[in-house]
Amino acid sequence: MATGISEGSTQADAQAAAEHKAREGLDATARAAEGSANDNRSPADKEKWTRLVDYVADHGESEENNMGFYVSLKDESSQDRSKSRTATYFSVVGGPGEGGHFSYTRVESSSEVWTVTTDGNLRGDQWMFLLSRDGQIAKYWHYHFLETKDGRVLEHKSQPVTLAQAQEKWAPLLAKWMSKVESKSNPL
């Protein structure tokens, strides 16, 4: 997954960008929690969300980076950078809680479509979602990338997007993750 930090960035630039993103994400999560009182999902849908997050926390791959401790599931059509491919990621971000059980502060998900260009570079279309603990969209981004075969970012452009567009993109991704988890665990 591309980071959006150019090759010429310094470590200090990268750290400052990461700290800003972390603050922004935590602020957005707090705002989403305030709006959760307006959550009109059924109790069954809320239970499905809880089961999905719990499944990811229990069965995902762990990774710690400067943005936090992530436990993630991924679905990639291919890892071969010489081929066009798709990838989706679903992550819970947090750390050890009471009794050693993983406790999360936020949920993140992304969807990527990578197309190989005629010159062998990769053009990426990426959607990213920051979700509250109860599954409400707190923040969203849409980017277009152009990368070399070895992963150097040539272009990184933010695309304008509305909440309605983000919700339209998120709904089938959420359904896909719930379906995948349902097929691997107790029915949601």
N, C-alpha and C positions, 0 to 999 in steps of 0.2 A: 504494500500500500504506500503510495507516495506521501511524503511528509509536507511538501509545499515549501521546504526550506531549500534555497538555491545552493549550489555547490560553493559559491563565494561567501556564504554566511559564516560568521564566526561562531564559536561555541557560545560566547556571551549572547549573541543575537538569538541563537537557538534556545538558550535557557530563558531569555526574556520573553520570547514568543510562547514558549511552553507555559511559563508562569501566568502570562496574560490569558491564554486559553483556559487554563485551569480555573482562574478566578472567574472568567466569563461563564464557564460551564457551571460552576457552583452557584453563581448568582442566578443563572437561568433555571437551575434545578429548584432553587428556593422559590422563584416566581411560579414555576409550574406547580409546586406543592400548594401554594396559595390558591391556584385555580382549580385544584383537584376537588374542591367542594362542589363544583359544577359538573363533576363526572357523572354522566347519566348512563354508564354502561350497566348491564345487568349483573347481579351477583355471580352468575355463571361465567360471564366474560371476565370479571375481576379474578375469579378463581383460576381460570385458564392462564391469565397473565402471571399470577403467583406461581403456578406450576411450571410455566416456561422459564421464569427467572430462576427458580429453585433448581430446575434441571440443568440449566447452563452453569450455575454456581457449583453443582455437584459433579458435572461431567465434562466441563470445558477445559481447555488448555490454559495454563497460567503463564502470565508474563508481567514482569514489573518494568516500568519505564518512568520517564520523568513526568508522566501524566497520571500515574497511579498504578495500582495493582489490578490487572485485568484478568478475568476468567472468561474465555471466549469459545464460541463455536464458529466454525467457518464452513462455507460451502463453495468450493471452487470447481469450475468446469475443467480447469487445467492449471498446472503451475509452470507450464512451458511458456517462457516469455517470448518465444518466437511465433506463438500462435495467438489468434484472437481468443478471448476468454471472458468469462463472467465470474464474479466472486461476491458473496455476501458474508457479512460478519455480524454476530450478535454478542455483545460483551456486557458483563456486569463488572462494575468498578468499585473497589472498596478495599477490604482487608479483613484480618481475623477479628471476630467479634467475641462475645461471651461464649465461654466453653469451647473456643477454638473454631466454632462454626463461622463460615464466611459471611461477612456482613457487607452489604453494598450501599453505596451512597448515590449512585446513578447508573443508568443503563445507556449504552451507546450501540448504534447499529449503522452499518454502511452497506452500500450496494455499488459495485463497480462493473463497468463494461469496458473492456480493453480491445481495441482493434489495431491490427498491425497495418501500418501504412506501406505504400509502395517502396519507400526507402528503408523499410525495416524498423522504423521507430514505432512507438506505441501511443495511440491516442486514447485517453481515458475519459470516461464520463462517470462521475462519482457523486452519489448522494450520501449525506451523513445526517444522522439524527441523534440528538441528545434527548433522553426521555427521563421523566420523573420516576420515582420509585414505584408509582402506581400505573406507569405506562402511558402517561400523557406526553405529547410532543412539547418539549420545552424550547428547543432550538433546532434549527435545521440549516443545512448548507448544500449547495449544488456547485460542483466544480468541473471544469474541463481541463485536461492535462495533455501535454505532449512530452514524452520521455524518450530518451535513447534506449537502445537495447540493454545497456548496462545500468539503467535506472537514473541517469542524470536528467533532471527536470529542465526542459527547454521552455515550456509555457505552463502557467498555472493561473487560470482565470476563474474568478467567482462568477456564477451565473445568477441573475435576479430570479427570485422564486417567492411565491406567495404561500401563506399557510395552507390555503386550499390545495395548491399544487403539491406541497409537502405531504399533506394528508392523503392525497390521491396516490402518491408514490409509496407511502408508508403502509397503507392498508394491505396491499397484496404481499408485501415483504413480511409483515406481521403474520398474516395467514399462512404463508409458506413456513415460517419458523414454528408456528404452533402445530402445523400438520406434521413436520419432521419430528418434533418432540413427541407428539401423540403416537406416532408409529413406533417409537423407541421406548415408551414408558406406559404407565397406566393411562387410559384415555383421559384427555383433558375435559 
